[in-house]
Structures are given as structure tokens and as C-alpha cells.
Amino acid sequence: MKKILILFAHPKFEKSRANSALINQIKNKENVYVHDLYEHYPNFHINVSYEQELISAHDVIIWHHPFYWYSCPPLMKQWIDMVLEFDWAYGPNGNALLGKTCLNAITTGGSKDVYCSQGYNSFTVEQFLRPFEQTANLCGMTYLPPFAVMGTHTLSDEALQKNCEDYDKLLDLLQDEFHLGAFKDCPFLNDLPQLKNTVT
């Protein structure tokens, strides 16, 4: 069974209905470690060697965060800047992350239809996440489409629960020997048939 590291960053986690529900759903899963960056590093003093050991010990890396100004909260950006060092994560001798799988799990206040060329955000979520995709590519990781919980301000309790169950099921798929080709041409992992057929 593959080991999953959830790198979770939310500066106002205690006020987030959606993220609280998602984390509570998966925090006790076997071989899944939820690493709350704001809890560990309230002063932004990241222990680089510890973080590198942690990421090295896991097969799947998930950047779980709210979509802050079309990106991630500042502590997650600092984590990327500091932890993914030259000649460790990338560069001539940087192969520590080679072959690992990674993706973003995000929450957005806006609904899916505002993230397109016709919507007021002008671009798709996939386009906004390109820096994460290229970071993964540079480090030799396999980057998957995002898992996205969108329109969180108006999401019903039932719809939020369905998203939580889908997130749980997605982690099961990622831990198993799920064929990566199944993710091809899938803009959001939420749209995987294995999740859409989940009975709630």
C-alpha cells in the first residue's frame, strides 16, 4: 500500500467548514499522514531537513490548500521554495522525488463556471495550477489533475459530504495500484468514474 503525505496549508483552518470536513474525513486513514504546515510552523521557520525526510518517506504527495488569489497560502509557497532544493529535488543530482505522484487538493469559494474563459476569473483551475504542475515536472514527479471542492460558500451539507467521501475514495485509489492512465484527459479527479459511482 502506497504512503500518502497530505501537505495541508490553511491559515484560518478553524474557520473553514469545507476543509475541516475534508480533513476530518481522511485524517485517520491508514498510511495517510496529514501534515498541517501552519500548526507546525506558525512562525514560518521551516525545518528543511525534517520536511525532506518526510517527503522522502511517502509515495504520493498532495498539496491540500484553499485557492488563495489563484494560488496557495504563503506558507505552502515558502515550503516549496525552501524544501525543494537544487541538487536534492531537481538539478544534476536532484532525484529525491523522482517517480513520486503528486497533485493539488483545493477548495474555492467560486463555482466551476467562473473558472473558464467566459467566467469572471478568465482562466481554468488547471491553467492557474500550471506552476505546481511544472514544479512537479522539474522534480521528476507524476502530476495528476486536481481534486477540487468548488463553490464552498453555497455548498449544501449533502454536497460537501459527497465531496468528502470522494476524497476518501480517491486516496484509496492512489494507495492501490491504480493505473495512472485512468487520469488522462480528466480535468478534475472528481470526475473519475470510480468516484462518480460512489454510493452515498
Backbone as CSV, one residue per row, in Angstrom:
resi,resn,N_x,N_y,N_z,CA_x,CA_y,CA_z,C_x,C_y,C_z
1,MET,0.840,-1.200,0.000,0.000,0.000,0.000,0.873,1.248,0.000
2,LYS,0.587,2.161,-0.909,1.392,3.378,-1.007,1.099,4.325,0.156
3,LYS,2.140,5.060,0.546,2.007,6.006,1.645,1.744,7.399,1.080
4,ILE,0.756,8.082,1.662,0.335,9.393,1.181,0.659,10.468,2.219
5,LEU,1.278,11.549,1.752,1.552,12.711,2.593,0.628,13.847,2.147
6,ILE,-0.227,14.311,3.061,-1.078,15.466,2.800,-0.366,16.688,3.365
7,LEU,0.176,17.531,2.516,0.775,18.797,2.946,-0.350,19.820,2.984
8,PHE,-0.846,20.073,4.180,-2.044,20.901,4.347,-1.662,22.304,4.809
9,ALA,-2.172,23.313,4.107,-1.876,24.698,4.479,-3.149,25.532,4.425
10,HIS,-3.582,25.975,5.597,-4.738,26.866,5.684,-4.552,27.769,6.900
11,PRO,-4.301,29.075,6.680,-4.043,29.973,7.809,-5.247,30.210,8.708
12,LYS,-6.448,29.895,8.234,-7.663,30.060,9.048,-8.461,28.764,9.059
13,PHE,-7.766,27.691,9.330,-8.370,26.349,9.266,-9.599,26.238,10.163
14,GLU,-9.526,26.846,11.359,-10.621,26.713,12.319,-11.912,27.358,11.813
15,LYS,-11.816,28.220,10.790,-12.997,28.891,10.243,-13.456,28.282,8.917
16,SER,-12.790,27.229,8.482,-13.099,26.642,7.179,-13.992,25.418,7.322
17,ARG,-15.250,25.574,6.949,-16.196,24.461,7.007,-15.788,23.343,6.067
18,ALA,-15.433,23.691,4.830,-15.124,22.677,3.826,-13.848,21.919,4.154
19,ASN,-12.778,22.634,4.478,-11.512,21.964,4.759,-11.556,21.158,6.052
20,SER,-12.283,21.646,7.039,-12.442,20.874,8.277,-13.113,19.537,7.987
21,ALA,-14.148,19.572,7.150,-14.858,18.338,6.808,-13.959,17.384,6.019
22,LEU,-13.213,17.917,5.057,-12.329,17.073,4.243,-11.242,16.426,5.100
23,ILE,-10.597,17.214,5.939,-9.514,16.681,6.773,-10.053,15.673,7.780
24,ASN,-11.194,15.971,8.390,-11.776,15.032,9.356,-12.122,13.698,8.709
25,GLN,-12.472,13.740,7.436,-12.841,12.516,6.715,-11.649,11.577,6.549
26,ILE,-10.443,12.133,6.346,-9.310,11.283,5.950,-8.155,11.242,6.973
27,LYS,-8.284,11.974,8.074,-7.137,12.123,8.973,-6.718,10.827,9.671
28,ASN,-7.605,9.872,9.775,-7.269,8.622,10.468,-7.073,7.440,9.514
29,LYS,-6.952,7.721,8.223,-6.747,6.635,7.273,-5.358,6.025,7.431
30,GLU,-5.299,4.729,7.225,-4.025,4.020,7.312,-3.073,4.486,6.209
31,ASN,-1.824,4.701,6.581,-0.767,5.128,5.656,-1.042,6.478,4.996
32,VAL,-1.835,7.311,5.667,-2.049,8.693,5.233,-1.637,9.601,6.389
33,TYR,-0.693,10.500,6.117,-0.232,11.428,7.154,-0.625,12.849,6.771
34,VAL,-1.450,13.484,7.615,-1.853,14.870,7.391,-0.877,15.771,8.135
35,HIS,-0.136,16.549,7.375,0.905,17.423,7.920,0.426,18.870,7.805
36,ASP,-0.041,19.416,8.928,-0.594,20.774,8.969,0.559,21.774,9.087
37,LEU,0.886,22.446,7.991,2.048,23.334,7.970,1.892,24.526,8.903
38,TYR,0.705,25.101,8.978,0.521,26.263,9.855,0.562,25.877,11.331
39,GLU,0.189,24.659,11.632,0.291,24.184,13.010,1.756,23.936,13.381
40,HIS,2.524,23.371,12.454,3.928,23.060,12.724,4.828,24.281,12.667
41,TYR,4.480,25.220,11.782,5.379,26.361,11.562,4.623,27.692,11.640
42,PRO,4.088,28.036,12.819,3.343,29.295,12.942,4.208,30.529,12.686
43,ASN,5.528,30.384,12.854,6.449,31.500,12.614,7.177,31.386,11.279
44,PHE,6.743,30.423,10.452,7.295,30.238,9.102,8.759,29.763,9.119
45,HIS,9.229,29.240,10.246,10.599,28.731,10.336,10.598,27.241,9.999
46,ILE,10.697,26.945,8.718,10.553,25.576,8.229,11.826,24.770,8.475
47,ASN,11.654,23.589,9.025,12.760,22.656,9.244,12.949,21.861,7.947
48,VAL,13.870,22.322,7.135,14.031,21.767,5.792,14.418,20.297,5.822
49,SER,15.370,19.934,6.652,15.829,18.540,6.683,14.703,17.607,7.130
50,TYR,13.901,18.041,8.104,12.760,17.224,8.542,11.752,17.053,7.408
51,GLU,11.463,18.136,6.711,10.487,18.080,5.623,10.983,17.188,4.483
52,GLN,12.273,17.235,4.214,12.829,16.386,3.155,12.772,14.911,3.545
53,GLU,13.022,14.607,4.795,12.894,13.218,5.264,11.449,12.752,5.164
54,LEU,10.525,13.647,5.517,9.102,13.309,5.498,8.627,13.014,4.078
55,ILE,8.974,13.876,3.163,8.526,13.685,1.782,9.198,12.471,1.149
56,SER,10.434,12.203,1.547,11.145,11.035,1.012,10.487,9.728,1.435
57,ALA,9.820,9.752,2.579,9.226,8.539,3.137,7.836,8.239,2.572
58,HIS,7.341,9.079,1.661,5.999,8.894,1.120,6.031,8.770,-0.397
59,ASP,5.029,8.091,-0.917,4.948,7.824,-2.358,4.099,8.846,-3.108
60,VAL,3.087,9.353,-2.430,2.142,10.293,-3.036,2.132,11.567,-2.198
61,ILE,2.291,12.712,-2.856,2.313,13.999,-2.176,1.113,14.807,-2.637
62,ILE,0.308,15.277,-1.679,-0.859,16.088,-2.012,-0.710,17.470,-1.387
63,TRP,-0.686,18.491,-2.248,-0.715,19.878,-1.762,-2.181,20.241,-1.542
64,HIS,-2.613,20.213,-0.288,-4.025,20.467,0.049,-4.125,21.884,0.616
65,HIS,-4.905,22.725,-0.062,-4.963,24.131,0.345,-6.173,24.829,-0.257
66,PRO,-6.606,25.917,0.371,-7.608,26.757,-0.286,-6.947,27.504,-1.440
67,PHE,-7.739,27.872,-2.412,-7.242,28.587,-3.586,-7.175,30.071,-3.237
68,TYR,-6.003,30.522,-2.756,-5.823,31.913,-2.341,-5.275,32.736,-3.497
69,TRP,-6.027,33.687,-3.971,-5.585,34.541,-5.070,-4.964,33.721,-6.203
70,TYR,-5.705,32.678,-6.596,-5.335,31.843,-7.741,-4.068,31.038,-7.489
71,SER,-3.732,30.832,-6.258,-2.537,30.058,-5.907,-2.756,29.426,-4.537
72,CYS,-1.694,29.346,-3.752,-1.765,28.721,-2.431,-1.444,29.745,-1.345
73,PRO,-1.745,29.443,-0.080,-1.357,30.316,1.018,0.172,30.472,1.093
74,PRO,0.654,31.557,1.690,2.089,31.871,1.642,3.003,30.826,2.266
75,LEU,2.555,30.136,3.321,3.431,29.151,3.955,3.691,27.962,3.034
76,MET,2.707,27.590,2.236,2.941,26.492,1.290,3.936,26.917,0.205
77,LYS,3.811,28.162,-0.248,4.782,28.663,-1.233,6.184,28.683,-0.630
78,GLN,6.292,29.079,0.638,7.599,29.074,1.283,8.131,27.651,1.427
79,TRP,7.228,26.708,1.717,7.634,25.300,1.808,8.239,24.859,0.479
80,ILE,7.579,25.164,-0.624,8.090,24.793,-1.948,9.445,25.451,-2.202
81,ASP,9.548,26.744,-1.893,10.790,27.485,-2.129,11.964,26.926,-1.346
82,MET,11.708,26.510,-0.102,12.807,26.100,0.776,13.116,24.609,0.720
83,VAL,12.079,23.788,0.659,12.260,22.337,0.787,12.746,21.701,-0.520
84,LEU,12.238,22.172,-1.636,12.596,21.571,-2.924,13.905,22.185,-3.436
85,GLU,14.974,21.842,-2.767,16.277,22.450,-3.023,16.938,21.920,-4.300
86,PHE,17.742,22.786,-4.878,18.567,22.417,-6.030,19.522,21.292,-5.638
87,ASP,19.679,20.331,-6.512,20.515,19.144,-6.321,19.983,18.195,-5.246
88,TRP,18.769,18.463,-4.785,18.048,17.492,-3.956,16.751,17.097,-4.674
89,ALA,15.934,18.107,-4.972,14.670,17.847,-5.667,14.812,17.944,-7.183
90,TYR,15.769,18.731,-7.645,15.990,18.911,-9.089,17.447,19.287,-9.305
91,GLY,17.843,19.375,-10.555,19.241,19.671,-10.857,19.999,18.404,-11.222
92,PRO,21.294,18.516,-11.493,22.094,17.364,-11.952,22.021,16.151,-11.032
93,ASN,22.002,16.386,-9.728,21.949,15.271,-8.766,20.644,15.236,-7.983
94,GLY,19.684,16.019,-8.413,18.432,16.137,-7.656,17.388,15.145,-8.093
95,ASN,17.401,13.963,-7.502,16.448,12.917,-7.894,15.671,12.352,-6.706
96,ALA,15.611,13.092,-5.607,14.963,12.583,-4.391,13.474,12.312,-4.587
97,LEU,12.841,13.035,-5.494,11.393,12.905,-5.677,11.013,12.175,-6.960
98,LEU,12.006,11.675,-7.642,11.793,11.024,-8.933,10.796,9.875,-8.813
99,GLY,9.766,9.901,-9.650,8.800,8.810,-9.688,7.651,8.918,-8.714
100,LYS,7.692,9.897,-7.813,6.573,10.072,-6.882,5.387,10.687,-7.625
101,THR,4.215,10.524,-7.049,2.990,11.090,-7.613,2.580,12.290,-6.783
102,CYS,2.117,13.355,-7.438,1.625,14.493,-6.666,0.437,15.151,-7.362
103,LEU,-0.306,15.910,-6.584,-1.473,16.622,-7.081,-1.865,17.696,-6.080
104,ASN,-2.765,18.572,-6.506,-3.357,19.569,-5.620,-4.758,19.123,-5.222
105,ALA,-5.098,19.316,-3.956,-6.481,19.201,-3.495,-6.854,20.601,-3.021
106,ILE,-7.829,21.209,-3.676,-8.121,22.616,-3.400,-9.595,22.844,-3.076
107,THR,-9.831,23.952,-2.397,-11.193,24.441,-2.191,-11.266,25.853,-2.755
108,THR,-12.396,26.162,-3.401,-12.591,27.504,-3.951,-13.964,28.026,-3.550
109,GLY,-14.014,29.317,-3.268,-15.305,29.936,-2.990,-16.142,30.032,-4.250
110,GLY,-15.484,30.280,-5.370,-16.182,30.391,-6.649,-16.562,29.035,-7.201
111,SER,-17.644,28.998,-7.942,-18.104,27.750,-8.553,-17.311,27.450,-9.814
112,LYS,-17.477,26.241,-10.343,-16.700,25.806,-11.505,-16.914,26.705,-12.716
113,ASP,-18.140,27.228,-12.893,-18.402,28.009,-14.099,-17.761,29.390,-14.121
114,VAL,-17.187,29.855,-13.009,-16.484,31.149,-13.054,-15.014,30.961,-13.414
115,TYR,-14.562,29.698,-13.460,-13.174,29.395,-13.823,-13.111,28.884,-15.263
116,CYS,-13.317,29.799,-16.203,-13.246,29.487,-17.623,-13.099,30.800,-18.381
117,SER,-12.879,30.727,-19.672,-12.658,31.942,-20.455,-13.875,32.863,-20.442
118,GLN,-15.068,32.298,-20.250,-16.270,33.116,-20.204,-16.601,33.609,-18.790
119,GLY,-15.972,33.003,-17.777,-16.247,33.373,-16.390,-15.417,34.570,-15.954
120,TYR,-15.756,35.129,-14.785,-15.059,36.348,-14.366,-13.616,36.104,-13.938
121,ASN,-13.210,34.837,-13.745,-11.801,34.547,-13.444,-10.960,34.288,-14.694
122,SER,-11.602,34.247,-15.849,-10.937,34.234,-17.172,-10.180,32.959,-17.538
123,PHE,-9.706,32.219,-16.561,-8.898,31.037,-16.826,-9.426,29.845,-16.032
124,THR,-9.033,28.652,-16.458,-9.442,27.435,-15.749,-8.549,27.203,-14.527
125,VAL,-9.042,26.388,-13.610,-8.241,25.992,-12.453,-6.952,25.323,-12.914
126,GLU,-7.068,24.479,-13.926,-5.909,23.784,-14.472,-4.837,24.778,-14.930
127,GLN,-5.260,25.865,-15.570,-4.304,26.883,-16.020,-3.661,27.612,-14.849
128,PHE,-4.458,27.930,-13.833,-3.895,28.603,-12.663,-2.883,27.725,-11.924
129,LEU,-3.051,26.413,-12.021,-2.165,25.483,-11.296,-0.912,25.083,-12.086
130,ARG,-0.701,25.680,-13.235,0.460,25.323,-14.043,1.794,25.419,-13.293
131,PRO,2.011,26.432,-12.429,3.286,26.463,-11.683,3.508,25.215,-10.822
132,PHE,2.441,24.671,-10.241,2.562,23.434,-9.475,2.892,22.261,-10.393
133,GLU,2.230,22.236,-11.536,2.481,21.166,-12.498,3.939,21.184,-12.965
134,GLN,4.443,22.370,-13.281,5.818,22.458,-13.749,6.814,22.157,-12.629
135,THR,6.475,22.542,-11.397,7.321,22.185,-10.252,7.449,20.670,-10.151
136,ALA,6.319,19.983,-10.277,6.326,18.520,-10.235,7.141,17.955,-11.391
137,ASN,6.946,18.497,-12.589,7.694,18.028,-13.754,9.196,18.198,-13.559
138,LEU,9.593,19.354,-13.053,11.009,19.640,-12.840,11.638,18.651,-11.858
139,CYS,10.827,18.218,-10.882,11.320,17.295,-9.855,11.153,15.823,-10.247
140,GLY,10.666,15.580,-11.468,10.523,14.202,-11.928,9.341,13.471,-11.340
141,MET,8.361,14.214,-10.832,7.169,13.595,-10.267,6.071,13.506,-11.319
142,THR,5.156,12.576,-11.131,3.978,12.457,-11.983,2.887,13.342,-11.403
143,TYR,2.487,14.347,-12.153,1.486,15.305,-11.681,0.106,14.921,-12.204
144,LEU,-0.857,14.806,-11.293,-2.229,14.451,-11.639,-3.120,15.684,-11.616
145,PRO,-4.265,15.628,-12.286,-5.221,16.742,-12.209,-5.646,16.987,-10.757
146,PRO,-6.177,18.168,-10.466,-6.555,18.467,-9.078,-7.846,17.792,-8.650
147,PHE,-7.971,17.618,-7.339,-9.251,17.303,-6.728,-9.764,18.630,-6.188
148,ALA,-10.926,19.074,-6.633,-11.394,20.418,-6.305,-12.802,20.400,-5.713
149,VAL,-12.939,21.063,-4.578,-14.252,21.290,-3.984,-14.565,22.763,-4.223
150,MET,-15.518,23.032,-5.101,-15.755,24.387,-5.593,-17.110,24.923,-5.140
151,GLY,-17.206,26.252,-5.104,-18.444,26.885,-4.665,-18.740,26.627,-3.205
152,THR,-17.697,26.655,-2.374,-17.854,26.232,-0.976,-18.798,27.134,-0.172
153,HIS,-18.957,28.400,-0.587,-19.822,29.322,0.170,-21.296,28.934,0.091
154,THR,-21.652,28.223,-0.961,-23.063,27.863,-1.144,-23.285,26.353,-1.178
155,LEU,-22.258,25.588,-0.863,-22.343,24.132,-0.938,-23.244,23.585,0.172
156,SER,-24.188,22.735,-0.195,-25.061,22.134,0.812,-24.283,21.128,1.648
157,ASP,-24.820,20.784,2.797,-24.176,19.780,3.657,-24.060,18.443,2.935
158,GLU,-25.093,18.098,2.159,-25.098,16.828,1.438,-24.011,16.808,0.363
159,ALA,-23.885,17.923,-0.365,-22.874,18.003,-1.425,-21.472,17.992,-0.823
160,LEU,-21.286,18.663,0.299,-19.983,18.662,0.959,-19.634,17.256,1.431
161,GLN,-20.593,16.543,1.990,-20.345,15.179,2.445,-19.965,14.269,1.280
162,LYS,-20.618,14.468,0.135,-20.276,13.681,-1.058,-18.830,13.964,-1.474
163,ASN,-18.418,15.219,-1.443,-17.035,15.569,-1.765,-16.056,14.928,-0.783
164,CYS,-16.406,14.900,0.484,-15.543,14.276,1.494,-15.385,12.785,1.221
165,GLU,-16.487,12.118,0.898,-16.437,10.697,0.596,-15.644,10.427,-0.680
166,ASP,-15.755,11.322,-1.650,-14.983,11.181,-2.886,-13.484,11.343,-2.616
167,TYR,-13.141,12.286,-1.748,-11.725,12.491,-1.384,-11.173,11.231,-0.723
168,ASP,-11.946,10.668,0.181,-11.571,9.431,0.863,-11.349,8.305,-0.152
169,LYS,-12.293,8.177,-1.090,-12.192,7.131,-2.111,-10.995,7.366,-3.033
170,LEU,-10.720,8.632,-3.356,-9.563,8.952,-4.194,-8.269,8.512,-3.521
171,LEU,-8.150,8.737,-2.222,-6.949,8.294,-1.508,-6.812,6.783,-1.554
172,ASP,-7.937,6.072,-1.476,-7.895,4.610,-1.620,-7.335,4.214,-2.987
173,LEU,-7.799,4.907,-4.033,-7.326,4.610,-5.387,-5.836,4.908,-5.525
174,LEU,-5.391,6.009,-4.951,-3.986,6.394,-5.047,-3.085,5.440,-4.265
175,GLN,-3.604,4.878,-3.194,-2.812,3.926,-2.395,-2.687,2.583,-3.090
176,ASP,-3.659,2.274,-3.897,-3.683,0.991,-4.593,-2.865,1.101,-5.877
177,GLU,-2.767,0.030,-6.600,-2.042,0.031,-7.871,-2.962,0.506,-8.988
178,PHE,-3.541,1.667,-8.797,-4.467,2.219,-9.779,-3.686,2.695,-10.999
179,HIS,-4.164,2.347,-12.188,-3.438,2.674,-13.407,-3.498,4.173,-13.677
180,LEU,-2.321,4.808,-13.767,-2.272,6.253,-13.937,-2.904,6.714,-15.246
181,GLY,-2.986,5.831,-16.218,-3.628,6.192,-17.469,-5.099,6.546,-17.298
182,ALA,-5.690,6.087,-16.220,-7.099,6.383,-15.966,-7.324,7.867,-15.689
183,PHE,-6.262,8.585,-15.327,-6.392,10.007,-15.033,-6.247,10.885,-16.272
184,LYS,-5.889,10.292,-17.398,-5.644,11.059,-18.609,-6.931,11.739,-19.101
185,ASP,-6.776,12.967,-19.578,-7.902,13.741,-20.111,-9.019,13.930,-19.091
186,CYS,-8.646,14.019,-17.835,-9.618,14.220,-16.762,-9.281,15.560,-16.086
187,PRO,-10.002,16.646,-16.391,-9.646,17.964,-15.842,-9.651,18.023,-14.319
188,PHE,-10.579,17.274,-13.695,-10.648,17.194,-12.232,-10.758,15.725,-11.837
189,LEU,-10.042,15.351,-10.796,-10.140,13.965,-10.328,-11.536,13.650,-9.807
190,ASN,-12.286,14.683,-9.434,-13.675,14.487,-9.005,-14.498,13.771,-10.070
191,ASP,-14.062,13.893,-11.338,-14.841,13.336,-12.448,-14.495,11.896,-12.783
192,LEU,-13.592,11.281,-12.026,-13.279,9.878,-12.264,-14.538,9.020,-12.103
193,PRO,-14.766,8.102,-13.014,-15.956,7.228,-12.894,-15.995,6.500,-11.556
194,GLN,-14.826,6.118,-11.035,-14.786,5.395,-9.761,-15.336,6.223,-8.615
195,LEU,-15.278,7.558,-8.754,-15.815,8.432,-7.714,-17.257,8.810,-8.012
196,LYS,-17.586,9.011,-9.270,-18.945,9.386,-9.619,-19.934,8.283,-9.297
197,ASN,-19.437,7.027,-9.271,-20.318,5.900,-8.977,-20.380,5.564,-7.498
198,THR,-19.702,6.389,-6.686,-19.729,6.133,-5.253,-21.136,6.300,-4.714
199,VAL,-21.582,5.334,-3.954,-22.923,5.407,-3.359,-22.825,6.175,-2.051
200,THR,-23.668,7.197,-1.879,-23.667,7.986,-0.640,-25.001,7.868,0.060
